[in-house]
Amino acid sequence: MEITTYTNFRQNLKMFLDDVFKNHNPLFVTRTKGEDIVVLAKSDYEALQETLHLLGSSKNAERLMSGIEKYNKGEFTEKGLIE
């Protein structure tokens, strides 16, 4: 996570955007007047939205958490892809 001021962000826009894209780290931009903002790569934003969607249903969230628990305990069967 990196933090910068709005002025610095504006002056170094390309550098900051390249860094956000390359390293997949959010950039927090502080502003003296108004709410601070966060800059994310599009792929990171889409992944976040997908996660929120998948966890939005309590039943689906339970299924996912159960699957993660089973995986962590080694209780899974590996299968190949269907072609």
RAMO-V238731 format. One record per backbone hydrogen bond with DSSP energy under -0.5 kcal/mol. NH is the residue of the N-H (numbers start at 1). CO is the residue of the C=O. If there is no record, write none. Layout:
nh->NH co->CO
nh->NH co->CO
This chain:
nh->2 co->26
nh->4 co->28
nh->6 co->30
nh->9 co->5
nh->10 co->6
nh->11 co->7
nh->12 co->8
nh->13 co->10
nh->16 co->12
nh->17 co->13
nh->18 co->14
nh->19 co->15
nh->20 co->16
nh->21 co->17
nh->22 co->18
nh->23 co->19
nh->24 co->20
nh->27 co->39
nh->28 co->2
nh->28 co->26
nh->29 co->27
nh->29 co->37
nh->30 co->4
nh->30 co->28
nh->34 co->32
nh->37 co->29
nh->39 co->27
nh->40 co->38
nh->45 co->41
nh->46 co->42
nh->47 co->43
nh->48 co->44
nh->49 co->45
nh->50 co->46
nh->51 co->47
nh->52 co->48
nh->53 co->49
nh->54 co->50
nh->55 co->51
nh->56 co->52
nh->56 co->53
nh->58 co->56
nh->61 co->57
nh->62 co->58
nh->63 co->59
nh->64 co->60
nh->65 co->61
nh->66 co->62
nh->67 co->63
nh->68 co->64
nh->69 co->65
nh->70 co->66
nh->71 co->67
nh->72 co->68
nh->73 co->69
nh->74 co->71
nh->75 co->70
nh->76 co->74
nh->83 co->81
